[in-house]
Amino acid sequence: MSLDDAIKTDVIEDLKNNSILILNEYAIINNETLTLLYKNKIIDDSLIEKVLEEAVFRQARVDYDKMIAKKRPNAIYADHAGMPEYLAYALDKGIFSKKEIEQIPFDHGYTAETFIKHYNREDLISNLRKNLLNPKPIPVLEYGCDLC
């Protein structure tokens, strides 16, 4: 295995081991490394998008499991799940079985089909890739205090 392959494998494994919910923070912390690897073609769009799509599917599964948990006193509806757009993307890509889809609680008159139409974004994965390579700075809040 070449050094480039080893680095690529490490970065991909690192991406896989981090939640997609903290993608921007991950991107900020690892921006120099990601940029260097990308510019030197060690990682490319298709590889990044494959990893991000897998992360979206994992998050959709986490949200699904929370929605259908039997011990939950109140229903969590699909549009109130952690990331509805990830759930819609996973539904559109056929990640869930018909039986699983039947268990998803929808409200506001949604069905699986209308939920997908409303929340799915065809450019979701490419936008996540762009955000990974160009993270947004975390805003710094300054508080004024008369008593400080």
VMD Tcl script that builds the backbone (N, CA, C; Angstrom):
set m [mol new atoms 444]
animate dup $m
set s [atomselect $m all]
$s set {name element resname resid chain x y z} {
  {N N MET 1 A 0.849 -1.178 0.000}
  {CA C MET 1 A 0.000 0.000 0.000}
  {C C MET 1 A 0.893 1.239 0.000}
  {N N SER 2 A 0.598 2.147 -0.904}
  {CA C SER 2 A 1.382 3.381 -0.991}
  {C C SER 2 A 1.004 4.329 0.155}
  {N N LEU 3 A 1.835 5.329 0.359}
  {CA C LEU 3 A 1.567 6.325 1.387}
  {C C LEU 3 A 0.255 7.055 1.096}
  {N N ASP 4 A 0.022 7.416 -0.184}
  {CA C ASP 4 A -1.222 8.083 -0.569}
  {C C ASP 4 A -2.430 7.225 -0.223}
  {N N ASP 5 A -2.353 5.925 -0.507}
  {CA C ASP 5 A -3.459 5.020 -0.209}
  {C C ASP 5 A -3.693 4.905 1.299}
  {N N ALA 6 A -2.617 4.863 2.054}
  {CA C ALA 6 A -2.733 4.771 3.511}
  {C C ALA 6 A -3.386 6.030 4.083}
  {N N ILE 7 A -2.963 7.191 3.579}
  {CA C ILE 7 A -3.545 8.456 4.036}
  {C C ILE 7 A -5.019 8.517 3.652}
  {N N LYS 8 A -5.322 8.143 2.415}
  {CA C LYS 8 A -6.708 8.145 1.952}
  {C C LYS 8 A -7.564 7.248 2.853}
  {N N THR 9 A -7.083 6.056 3.138}
  {CA C THR 9 A -7.815 5.115 3.983}
  {C C THR 9 A -8.044 5.705 5.372}
  {N N ASP 10 A -7.026 6.322 5.945}
  {CA C ASP 10 A -7.164 6.927 7.276}
  {C C ASP 10 A -8.201 8.050 7.283}
  {N N VAL 11 A -8.165 8.899 6.264}
  {CA C VAL 11 A -9.109 10.020 6.198}
  {C C VAL 11 A -10.540 9.506 6.015}
  {N N ILE 12 A -10.707 8.521 5.158}
  {CA C ILE 12 A -12.042 7.966 4.919}
  {C C ILE 12 A -12.571 7.298 6.182}
  {N N GLU 13 A -11.742 6.548 6.869}
  {CA C GLU 13 A -12.155 5.909 8.123}
  {C C GLU 13 A -12.499 6.952 9.175}
  {N N ASP 14 A -11.720 8.027 9.224}
  {CA C ASP 14 A -11.997 9.112 10.159}
  {C C ASP 14 A -13.338 9.759 9.851}
  {N N LEU 15 A -13.600 10.002 8.579}
  {CA C LEU 15 A -14.897 10.560 8.175}
  {C C LEU 15 A -16.039 9.619 8.554}
  {N N LYS 16 A -15.846 8.334 8.327}
  {CA C LYS 16 A -16.886 7.347 8.639}
  {C C LYS 16 A -17.173 7.274 10.137}
  {N N ASN 17 A -16.171 7.542 10.952}
  {CA C ASN 17 A -16.330 7.425 12.398}
  {C C ASN 17 A -16.881 8.680 13.059}
  {N N ASN 18 A -17.147 9.702 12.284}
  {CA C ASN 18 A -17.716 10.931 12.821}
  {C C ASN 18 A -19.144 11.082 12.341}
  {N N SER 19 A -19.973 11.617 13.204}
  {CA C SER 19 A -21.373 11.822 12.858}
  {C C SER 19 A -21.506 12.909 11.794}
  {N N ILE 20 A -22.404 12.687 10.882}
  {CA C ILE 20 A -22.665 13.689 9.845}
  {C C ILE 20 A -23.246 14.965 10.462}
  {N N LEU 21 A -23.789 14.846 11.668}
  {CA C LEU 21 A -24.366 16.007 12.334}
  {C C LEU 21 A -23.307 17.019 12.750}
  {N N ILE 22 A -22.051 16.583 12.819}
  {CA C ILE 22 A -20.971 17.512 13.164}
  {C C ILE 22 A -20.018 17.712 11.984}
  {N N LEU 23 A -20.560 17.563 10.783}
  {CA C LEU 23 A -19.742 17.665 9.577}
  {C C LEU 23 A -18.999 18.998 9.489}
  {N N ASN 24 A -19.672 20.092 9.770}
  {CA C ASN 24 A -19.022 21.400 9.649}
  {C C ASN 24 A -17.871 21.533 10.650}
  {N N GLU 25 A -18.087 21.098 11.878}
  {CA C GLU 25 A -17.028 21.162 12.881}
  {C C GLU 25 A -15.848 20.279 12.464}
  {N N TYR 26 A -16.159 19.085 11.974}
  {CA C TYR 26 A -15.112 18.183 11.486}
  {C C TYR 26 A -14.328 18.858 10.356}
  {N N ALA 27 A -15.055 19.492 9.450}
  {CA C ALA 27 A -14.418 20.146 8.307}
  {C C ALA 27 A -13.528 21.306 8.747}
  {N N ILE 28 A -13.957 22.059 9.732}
  {CA C ILE 28 A -13.148 23.176 10.225}
  {C C ILE 28 A -11.848 22.652 10.838}
  {N N ILE 29 A -11.974 21.644 11.676}
  {CA C ILE 29 A -10.797 21.090 12.358}
  {C C ILE 29 A -9.822 20.470 11.371}
  {N N ASN 30 A -10.346 19.825 10.336}
  {CA C ASN 30 A -9.511 19.081 9.393}
  {C C ASN 30 A -9.364 19.762 8.041}
  {N N ASN 31 A -9.649 21.057 7.976}
  {CA C ASN 31 A -9.676 21.763 6.701}
  {C C ASN 31 A -8.352 21.707 5.948}
  {N N GLU 32 A -7.267 21.945 6.623}
  {CA C GLU 32 A -5.964 21.932 5.936}
  {C C GLU 32 A -5.681 20.571 5.318}
  {N N THR 33 A -5.906 19.531 6.089}
  {CA C THR 33 A -5.647 18.172 5.604}
  {C C THR 33 A -6.544 17.833 4.430}
  {N N LEU 34 A -7.850 18.095 4.588}
  {CA C LEU 34 A -8.795 17.778 3.508}
  {C C LEU 34 A -8.461 18.545 2.236}
  {N N THR 35 A -8.147 19.815 2.379}
  {CA C THR 35 A -7.812 20.645 1.218}
  {C C THR 35 A -6.559 20.128 0.514}
  {N N LEU 36 A -5.550 19.807 1.281}
  {CA C LEU 36 A -4.306 19.291 0.719}
  {C C LEU 36 A -4.547 17.971 -0.030}
  {N N LEU 37 A -5.277 17.070 0.589}
  {CA C LEU 37 A -5.557 15.778 -0.044}
  {C C LEU 37 A -6.398 15.948 -1.305}
  {N N TYR 38 A -7.340 16.860 -1.260}
  {CA C TYR 38 A -8.216 17.094 -2.407}
  {C C TYR 38 A -7.442 17.730 -3.564}
  {N N LYS 39 A -6.663 18.740 -3.255}
  {CA C LYS 39 A -5.889 19.427 -4.305}
  {C C LYS 39 A -4.853 18.506 -4.938}
  {N N ASN 40 A -4.355 17.556 -4.167}
  {CA C ASN 40 A -3.368 16.610 -4.688}
  {C C ASN 40 A -4.016 15.333 -5.226}
  {N N LYS 41 A -5.336 15.356 -5.352}
  {CA C LYS 41 A -6.101 14.258 -5.953}
  {C C LYS 41 A -5.922 12.917 -5.236}
  {N N ILE 42 A -5.657 12.998 -3.934}
  {CA C ILE 42 A -5.598 11.778 -3.131}
  {C C ILE 42 A -7.017 11.351 -2.775}
  {N N ILE 43 A -7.866 12.343 -2.546}
  {CA C ILE 43 A -9.298 12.091 -2.410}
  {C C ILE 43 A -9.999 12.902 -3.494}
  {N N ASP 44 A -11.110 12.384 -3.999}
  {CA C ASP 44 A -11.821 13.090 -5.067}
  {C C ASP 44 A -13.317 13.162 -4.745}
  {N N ASP 45 A -14.039 13.846 -5.617}
  {CA C ASP 45 A -15.468 14.062 -5.397}
  {C C ASP 45 A -16.232 12.760 -5.199}
  {N N SER 46 A -15.985 11.776 -6.059}
  {CA C SER 46 A -16.772 10.539 -5.986}
  {C C SER 46 A -16.507 9.777 -4.684}
  {N N LEU 47 A -15.277 9.759 -4.230}
  {CA C LEU 47 A -14.956 9.080 -2.975}
  {C C LEU 47 A -15.599 9.802 -1.792}
  {N N ILE 48 A -15.466 11.114 -1.761}
  {CA C ILE 48 A -16.067 11.905 -0.679}
  {C C ILE 48 A -17.576 11.718 -0.677}
  {N N GLU 49 A -18.199 11.790 -1.846}
  {CA C GLU 49 A -19.654 11.666 -1.920}
  {C C GLU 49 A -20.131 10.276 -1.515}
  {N N LYS 50 A -19.365 9.253 -1.822}
  {CA C LYS 50 A -19.720 7.893 -1.407}
  {C C LYS 50 A -19.742 7.796 0.120}
  {N N VAL 51 A -18.716 8.340 0.757}
  {CA C VAL 51 A -18.638 8.307 2.218}
  {C C VAL 51 A -19.756 9.145 2.844}
  {N N LEU 52 A -20.022 10.302 2.276}
  {CA C LEU 52 A -21.079 11.164 2.803}
  {C C LEU 52 A -22.460 10.530 2.628}
  {N N GLU 53 A -22.673 9.871 1.500}
  {CA C GLU 53 A -23.955 9.201 1.289}
  {C C GLU 53 A -24.154 8.094 2.328}
  {N N GLU 54 A -23.108 7.334 2.604}
  {CA C GLU 54 A -23.198 6.296 3.639}
  {C C GLU 54 A -23.525 6.924 4.996}
  {N N ALA 55 A -22.944 8.086 5.285}
  {CA C ALA 55 A -23.208 8.783 6.543}
  {C C ALA 55 A -24.654 9.272 6.609}
  {N N VAL 56 A -25.179 9.753 5.488}
  {CA C VAL 56 A -26.584 10.171 5.431}
  {C C VAL 56 A -27.487 8.964 5.701}
  {N N PHE 57 A -27.176 7.835 5.093}
  {CA C PHE 57 A -27.966 6.622 5.318}
  {C C PHE 57 A -27.907 6.186 6.783}
  {N N ARG 58 A -26.727 6.277 7.413}
  {CA C ARG 58 A -26.611 5.909 8.835}
  {C C ARG 58 A -27.466 6.831 9.700}
  {N N GLN 59 A -27.424 8.141 9.410}
  {CA C GLN 59 A -28.216 9.083 10.200}
  {C C GLN 59 A -29.706 8.846 9.982}
  {N N ALA 60 A -30.097 8.544 8.758}
  {CA C ALA 60 A -31.503 8.245 8.477}
  {C C ALA 60 A -31.944 7.019 9.277}
  {N N ARG 61 A -31.078 6.025 9.390}
  {CA C ARG 61 A -31.392 4.817 10.157}
  {C C ARG 61 A -31.515 5.144 11.646}
  {N N VAL 62 A -30.634 5.991 12.161}
  {CA C VAL 62 A -30.715 6.418 13.565}
  {C C VAL 62 A -32.051 7.114 13.809}
  {N N ASP 63 A -32.412 8.031 12.913}
  {CA C ASP 63 A -33.682 8.750 13.055}
  {C C ASP 63 A -34.865 7.796 12.968}
  {N N TYR 64 A -34.807 6.836 12.049}
  {CA C TYR 64 A -35.858 5.832 11.918}
  {C C TYR 64 A -36.005 5.044 13.222}
  {N N ASP 65 A -34.892 4.590 13.769}
  {CA C ASP 65 A -34.939 3.802 15.009}
  {C C ASP 65 A -35.562 4.604 16.152}
  {N N LYS 66 A -35.279 5.891 16.214}
  {CA C LYS 66 A -35.884 6.741 17.252}
  {C C LYS 66 A -37.389 6.879 17.031}
  {N N MET 67 A -37.792 7.009 15.775}
  {CA C MET 67 A -39.215 7.188 15.478}
  {C C MET 67 A -40.041 5.964 15.848}
  {N N ILE 68 A -39.499 4.789 15.644}
  {CA C ILE 68 A -40.295 3.580 15.858}
  {C C ILE 68 A -40.040 2.919 17.210}
  {N N ALA 69 A -39.233 3.536 18.069}
  {CA C ALA 69 A -38.932 2.963 19.384}
  {C C ALA 69 A -40.236 2.713 20.142}
  {N N LYS 70 A -40.404 1.519 20.633}
  {CA C LYS 70 A -41.643 1.118 21.316}
  {C C LYS 70 A -41.800 1.785 22.680}
  {N N LYS 71 A -40.719 2.086 23.345}
  {CA C LYS 71 A -40.789 2.639 24.697}
  {C C LYS 71 A -41.023 4.148 24.710}
  {N N ARG 72 A -41.105 4.756 23.561}
  {CA C ARG 72 A -41.281 6.202 23.471}
  {C C ARG 72 A -42.730 6.560 23.815}
  {N N PRO 73 A -42.943 7.504 24.769}
  {CA C PRO 73 A -44.314 7.870 25.146}
  {C C PRO 73 A -45.064 8.640 24.061}
  {N N ASN 74 A -44.335 9.440 23.268}
  {CA C ASN 74 A -44.962 10.222 22.208}
  {C C ASN 74 A -44.279 9.915 20.886}
  {N N ALA 75 A -45.059 9.975 19.836}
  {CA C ALA 75 A -44.501 9.704 18.506}
  {C C ALA 75 A -43.574 10.835 18.075}
  {N N ILE 76 A -42.517 10.459 17.384}
  {CA C ILE 76 A -41.690 11.439 16.677}
  {C C ILE 76 A -42.037 11.247 15.209}
  {N N TYR 77 A -42.626 12.261 14.622}
  {CA C TYR 77 A -43.029 12.167 13.229}
  {C C TYR 77 A -41.829 12.410 12.318}
  {N N ALA 78 A -41.932 11.915 11.121}
  {CA C ALA 78 A -40.816 11.959 10.170}
  {C C ALA 78 A -40.263 13.366 9.969}
  {N N ASP 79 A -41.144 14.352 9.920}
  {CA C ASP 79 A -40.668 15.720 9.692}
  {C C ASP 79 A -40.081 16.355 10.952}
  {N N HIS 80 A -40.164 15.637 12.079}
  {CA C HIS 80 A -39.573 16.121 13.323}
  {C C HIS 80 A -38.364 15.275 13.724}
  {N N ALA 81 A -38.012 14.339 12.880}
  {CA C ALA 81 A -36.840 13.509 13.137}
  {C C ALA 81 A -35.597 14.382 13.033}
  {N N GLY 82 A -34.471 13.856 13.458}
  {CA C GLY 82 A -33.228 14.631 13.476}
  {C C GLY 82 A -32.958 15.396 12.197}
  {N N MET 83 A -32.957 14.710 11.068}
  {CA C MET 83 A -32.661 15.335 9.779}
  {C C MET 83 A -33.659 14.824 8.741}
  {N N PRO 84 A -34.812 15.477 8.608}
  {CA C PRO 84 A -35.828 14.995 7.672}
  {C C PRO 84 A -35.330 14.863 6.233}
  {N N GLU 85 A -34.428 15.761 5.818}
  {CA C GLU 85 A -33.929 15.685 4.446}
  {C C GLU 85 A -33.069 14.440 4.241}
  {N N TYR 86 A -32.398 13.971 5.291}
  {CA C TYR 86 A -31.616 12.736 5.182}
  {C C TYR 86 A -32.557 11.539 5.100}
  {N N LEU 87 A -33.604 11.571 5.904}
  {CA C LEU 87 A -34.595 10.495 5.862}
  {C C LEU 87 A -35.250 10.437 4.485}
  {N N ALA 88 A -35.625 11.576 3.936}
  {CA C ALA 88 A -36.249 11.620 2.609}
  {C C ALA 88 A -35.290 11.097 1.540}
  {N N TYR 89 A -34.036 11.468 1.628}
  {CA C TYR 89 A -33.036 10.993 0.671}
  {C C TYR 89 A -32.922 9.470 0.746}
  {N N ALA 90 A -32.838 8.939 1.968}
  {CA C ALA 90 A -32.719 7.487 2.151}
  {C C ALA 90 A -33.977 6.768 1.656}
  {N N LEU 91 A -35.130 7.346 1.912}
  {CA C LEU 91 A -36.378 6.758 1.403}
  {C C LEU 91 A -36.372 6.729 -0.121}
  {N N ASP 92 A -35.945 7.831 -0.715}
  {CA C ASP 92 A -35.909 7.929 -2.173}
  {C C ASP 92 A -34.937 6.922 -2.789}
  {N N LYS 93 A -33.860 6.634 -2.080}
  {CA C LYS 93 A -32.849 5.700 -2.591}
  {C C LYS 93 A -33.168 4.243 -2.255}
  {N N GLY 94 A -34.313 3.996 -1.595}
  {CA C GLY 94 A -34.733 2.626 -1.331}
  {C C GLY 94 A -33.995 1.933 -0.205}
  {N N ILE 95 A -33.503 2.684 0.745}
  {CA C ILE 95 A -32.744 2.108 1.855}
  {C C ILE 95 A -33.650 1.344 2.824}
  {N N PHE 96 A -34.891 1.747 2.935}
  {CA C PHE 96 A -35.826 1.105 3.858}
  {C C PHE 96 A -36.740 0.135 3.117}
  {N N SER 97 A -37.076 -0.951 3.787}
  {CA C SER 97 A -38.001 -1.927 3.204}
  {C C SER 97 A -39.423 -1.370 3.261}
  {N N LYS 98 A -40.306 -2.006 2.525}
  {CA C LYS 98 A -41.716 -1.593 2.523}
  {C C LYS 98 A -42.294 -1.692 3.931}
  {N N LYS 99 A -41.939 -2.758 4.645}
  {CA C LYS 99 A -42.422 -2.947 6.012}
  {C C LYS 99 A -41.919 -1.824 6.924}
  {N N GLU 100 A -40.657 -1.436 6.761}
  {CA C GLU 100 A -40.109 -0.353 7.569}
  {C C GLU 100 A -40.806 0.973 7.244}
  {N N ILE 101 A -41.049 1.218 5.985}
  {CA C ILE 101 A -41.704 2.463 5.579}
  {C C ILE 101 A -43.105 2.554 6.179}
  {N N GLU 102 A -43.796 1.428 6.255}
  {CA C GLU 102 A -45.138 1.404 6.832}
  {C C GLU 102 A -45.135 1.775 8.315}
  {N N GLN 103 A -44.002 1.618 8.983}
  {CA C GLN 103 A -43.906 1.925 10.414}
  {C C GLN 103 A -43.544 3.381 10.681}
  {N N ILE 104 A -43.123 4.113 9.663}
  {CA C ILE 104 A -42.716 5.505 9.857}
  {C C ILE 104 A -43.948 6.365 10.118}
  {N N PRO 105 A -43.951 7.084 11.240}
  {CA C PRO 105 A -45.096 7.961 11.516}
  {C C PRO 105 A -44.992 9.284 10.739}
  {N N PHE 106 A -45.950 9.511 9.877}
  {CA C PHE 106 A -46.033 10.763 9.127}
  {C C PHE 106 A -47.200 11.573 9.681}
  {N N ASP 107 A -47.075 12.879 9.678}
  {CA C ASP 107 A -48.198 13.742 10.033}
  {C C ASP 107 A -48.356 14.805 8.954}
  {N N HIS 108 A -49.227 15.755 9.164}
  {CA C HIS 108 A -49.499 16.829 8.205}
  {C C HIS 108 A -49.965 16.281 6.853}
  {N N GLY 109 A -50.529 15.080 6.870}
  {CA C GLY 109 A -51.026 14.487 5.635}
  {C C GLY 109 A -49.953 13.889 4.742}
  {N N TYR 110 A -48.721 13.833 5.218}
  {CA C TYR 110 A -47.651 13.245 4.415}
  {C C TYR 110 A -47.836 11.741 4.266}
  {N N THR 111 A -47.393 11.269 3.123}
  {CA C THR 111 A -47.172 9.851 2.891}
  {C C THR 111 A -45.681 9.737 2.594}
  {N N ALA 112 A -45.183 8.537 2.452}
  {CA C ALA 112 A -43.767 8.393 2.115}
  {C C ALA 112 A -43.452 9.155 0.825}
  {N N GLU 113 A -44.332 9.052 -0.155}
  {CA C GLU 113 A -44.096 9.694 -1.449}
  {C C GLU 113 A -44.109 11.218 -1.346}
  {N N THR 114 A -45.096 11.772 -0.624}
  {CA C THR 114 A -45.165 13.231 -0.525}
  {C C THR 114 A -44.068 13.773 0.383}
  {N N PHE 115 A -43.675 12.984 1.375}
  {CA C PHE 115 A -42.564 13.374 2.243}
  {C C PHE 115 A -41.283 13.498 1.423}
  {N N ILE 116 A -41.041 12.517 0.572}
  {CA C ILE 116 A -39.861 12.547 -0.297}
  {C C ILE 116 A -39.904 13.778 -1.199}
  {N N LYS 117 A -41.053 14.038 -1.799}
  {CA C LYS 117 A -41.163 15.198 -2.699}
  {C C LYS 117 A -40.890 16.511 -1.968}
  {N N HIS 118 A -41.336 16.583 -0.726}
  {CA C HIS 118 A -41.181 17.825 0.025}
  {C C HIS 118 A -39.763 18.009 0.565}
  {N N TYR 119 A -39.155 16.949 1.100}
  {CA C TYR 119 A -37.887 17.089 1.817}
  {C C TYR 119 A -36.647 16.652 1.048}
  {N N ASN 120 A -36.797 15.799 0.054}
  {CA C ASN 120 A -35.616 15.293 -0.643}
  {C C ASN 120 A -34.958 16.392 -1.466}
  {N N ARG 121 A -33.645 16.419 -1.409}
  {CA C ARG 121 A -32.853 17.367 -2.190}
  {C C ARG 121 A -31.900 16.561 -3.061}
  {N N GLU 122 A -32.075 16.670 -4.361}
  {CA C GLU 122 A -31.226 15.920 -5.294}
  {C C GLU 122 A -29.751 16.288 -5.139}
  {N N ASP 123 A -29.494 17.530 -4.722}
  {CA C ASP 123 A -28.115 17.985 -4.586}
  {C C ASP 123 A -27.589 17.847 -3.161}
  {N N LEU 124 A -28.263 17.070 -2.329}
  {CA C LEU 124 A -27.877 16.931 -0.929}
  {C C LEU 124 A -26.424 16.495 -0.772}
  {N N ILE 125 A -26.045 15.416 -1.429}
  {CA C ILE 125 A -24.704 14.861 -1.249}
  {C C ILE 125 A -23.641 15.810 -1.809}
  {N N SER 126 A -23.883 16.373 -2.978}
  {CA C SER 126 A -22.885 17.301 -3.538}
  {C C SER 126 A -22.757 18.549 -2.665}
  {N N ASN 127 A -23.859 19.009 -2.068}
  {CA C ASN 127 A -23.779 20.161 -1.160}
  {C C ASN 127 A -23.019 19.820 0.116}
  {N N LEU 128 A -23.223 18.606 0.622}
  {CA C LEU 128 A -22.463 18.179 1.792}
  {C C LEU 128 A -20.967 18.125 1.479}
  {N N ARG 129 A -20.640 17.633 0.281}
  {CA C ARG 129 A -19.228 17.589 -0.135}
  {C C ARG 129 A -18.649 19.004 -0.198}
  {N N LYS 130 A -19.395 19.923 -0.799}
  {CA C LYS 130 A -18.924 21.309 -0.890}
  {C C LYS 130 A -18.726 21.908 0.503}
  {N N ASN 131 A -19.652 21.606 1.410}
  {CA C ASN 131 A -19.530 22.118 2.778}
  {C C ASN 131 A -18.345 21.501 3.510}
  {N N LEU 132 A -18.061 20.239 3.218}
  {CA C LEU 132 A -16.912 19.587 3.830}
  {C C LEU 132 A -15.618 20.252 3.387}
  {N N LEU 133 A -15.536 20.585 2.123}
  {CA C LEU 133 A -14.306 21.174 1.584}
  {C C LEU 133 A -14.219 22.684 1.796}
  {N N ASN 134 A -15.354 23.301 2.103}
  {CA C ASN 134 A -15.407 24.754 2.335}
  {C C ASN 134 A -16.279 25.036 3.556}
  {N N PRO 135 A -15.797 24.692 4.736}
  {CA C PRO 135 A -16.648 24.832 5.929}
  {C C PRO 135 A -16.963 26.286 6.253}
  {N N LYS 136 A -18.133 26.454 6.839}
  {CA C LYS 136 A -18.547 27.782 7.276}
  {C C LYS 136 A -17.943 28.037 8.657}
  {N N PRO 137 A -17.420 29.231 8.883}
  {CA C PRO 137 A -16.859 29.509 10.213}
  {C C PRO 137 A -17.960 29.496 11.276}
  {N N ILE 138 A -17.590 29.044 12.443}
  {CA C ILE 138 A -18.537 29.055 13.557}
  {C C ILE 138 A -18.619 30.484 14.062}
  {N N PRO 139 A -19.837 31.024 14.165}
  {CA C PRO 139 A -19.953 32.424 14.597}
  {C C PRO 139 A -19.486 32.594 16.044}
  {N N VAL 140 A -18.825 33.699 16.278}
  {CA C VAL 140 A -18.377 34.030 17.622}
  {C C VAL 140 A -19.366 35.037 18.180}
  {N N LEU 141 A -19.956 34.672 19.287}
  {CA C LEU 141 A -20.920 35.560 19.924}
  {C C LEU 141 A -20.220 36.359 21.010}
  {N N GLU 142 A -20.434 37.630 20.984}
  {CA C GLU 142 A -19.853 38.481 22.014}
  {C C GLU 142 A -20.991 38.998 22.875}
  {N N TYR 143 A -20.817 38.818 24.153}
  {CA C TYR 143 A -21.845 39.261 25.087}
  {C C TYR 143 A -21.367 40.492 25.828}
  {N N GLY 144 A -22.221 41.479 25.883}
  {CA C GLY 144 A -21.929 42.650 26.663}
  {C C GLY 144 A -22.566 42.480 28.040}
  {N N CYS 145 A -21.907 42.958 29.053}
  {CA C CYS 145 A -22.436 42.781 30.388}
  {C C CYS 145 A -22.080 44.018 31.211}
  {N N ASP 146 A -23.096 44.681 31.716}
  {CA C ASP 146 A -22.864 45.865 32.540}
  {C C ASP 146 A -22.249 45.500 33.884}
  {N N LEU 147 A -22.467 44.267 34.311}
  {CA C LEU 147 A -21.980 43.848 35.621}
  {C C LEU 147 A -20.593 43.201 35.562}
  {N N CYS 148 A -20.087 42.964 34.340}
  {CA C CYS 148 A -18.807 42.262 34.210}
  {C C CYS 148 A -17.647 43.194 34.427}
}
mol reanalyze $m
mol bondsrecalc $m
mol representation Tube
mol addrep $m
